[in-house]
Amino acid sequence: MQNHEDAPAAAPRTVDVFTTVSRLRAAFDTGRTKPLPWRRGQLEALRKLLEEQAGTFREALRSDLGKGATEAFSTEIGFTLNEIDHTLGHLEQWLRPRRVPVPASLAPARARTVREPLGTVLIISPWNYPLQLALAPLVGALAAGNCAVVKPSELAPATSAALARLLPRYLDPQAVTVVEGGVPETTALLEQRFDHIFYTGNGTVGRIVMAAAARHLTPVTLELGGKSPAVVEPGTDLAAAARRIAWGKFMNAGQTCVAPDYVLAVGEAADEIVPHLASAVRAMYGDDPAASPDYGRIVNDRHFDRLTALLEDGRAVVGGGHDRADRFIAPTVLADVDPDSPVMREEIFGPILPVVRVPDLDAAITFITERDKPLALYAFTASAHTKHRLTTETSSGALAFGVPNAHLAVPGLPFGGVGESGLGRYHGELSVETFSHTKAVLDKPLFPDTLRLAYPPFTRLKERL
Ligand code: NAD
């Protein structure tokens, strides 16, 4: 793996960025992106890119994150292919105008809604799933008929470079551009006027994005993170729950926005689940996870140092080992964690899983609702009553029983946060909605003139009607 942190910061290129965005806006104004065949053609080209260049992207993901080939395919390349296929399968139907009933007082008339593209949009993506999180929003932007600037994360430089090199070769270069770079380039981009900004990353930068968007009254989608709890109740199959939790937590070395951040275990489940988590980790990554081809690495030294400091906030009952030279942190489970310690205050975003004990479900619900609304809430319970209570008494971007992370792979489910975990939602039809304006169209014939009663002067007779 390369160390990406020593790369010199590039100078802002406001003028270049202005030219780039103006060129895309001019292309949009020609109307080239609006016809359905253009949209389908772009999605098919994106599919071809992923199929033909899968090897390049796998290599880039290994270089950036030590991502194994199978995980790179299932969570990035294959995931995006599914999103493309689902969109291609439904796009015509999603773009069909929708009839809306007209009240009798306005009859005769016809009303419908029509989805129209917004124009030129900006997609800013993070480093943890650097391919999926750049391309899945792009699927929506193209399907909706927009031009797009894609700004990949500078912290995943190999994937960023591959996208910059390959996207213009497969997609319409007049309509899609990649701008590489970090804070100076993104800042320069944010000075431009876009018709939508789609940002995935942390809440601090999310606020910068929203403030910049406000200057142009540009709508935003903010796909943010947070601490997603996994509630575990006694009486559930703890071995099975531990396998699912370990799978969701330790994929991509815990650097997954929807990964279970911590286990919120009710009563004795707190102690009982630990040996099952240990067995699950061993079964998935062997006795020496550092040697497993399926276990990733921490993205950079800054995050490595942040995470190893968090290891001090509890007692490692599974894992705990680390190696800075390799940016390796073993899959780790922490017990005896103080709920007010840093590991329980900030999003962990790494392979450290605290287990917090609460006496009962009431305490678990209070624990969740007293904190920021999570991106996802998971629960492992055999009780329908518990499911009902969690559904009605807590708020989160998503709620999943029995499995973490998998709701992303259901294209019909909205994906997005609430409160601190984000604003807006996408995937499937909701991506098209995000990147479209739903226009109201009303068509009323001039004859017969049924509005005569609505015209002044308002005589007593009209008022009575
Ligand atoms: P990151 O550091 O790669 O930043 C994301 C993007 O913001 C990058 O393109 C970066 O260039 C840009 N950026 C960074 N600083 C900026 C600044 N000052 N001004 C303008 N742009 C700036 O990624 P990250 O934020 O570390 O990503 C991790 C976070 O993202 C976690 O909180 C995680 O939960 C969240 N996340 C959310 C989702 C989701 O879909 N909801 C997915 C992945 C990650």
Boltz pocket constraint, residues with backbone or C-beta under 6 A from the ligand:
constraints:
  - pocket:
      binder: B
      contacts: [[A, 124], [A, 125], [A, 126], [A, 127], [A, 128], [A, 129], [A, 133], [A, 151], [A, 152], [A, 153], [A, 154], [A, 155], [A, 181], [A, 182], [A, 183], [A, 186], [A, 187], [A, 200], [A, 201], [A, 202], [A, 203], [A, 205], [A, 208], [A, 222], [A, 223], [A, 224], [A, 225], [A, 226], [A, 256], [A, 257], [A, 258], [A, 347], [A, 349], [A, 375], [A, 416], [A, 417], [A, 421], [A, 422]]
      max_distance: 6.0
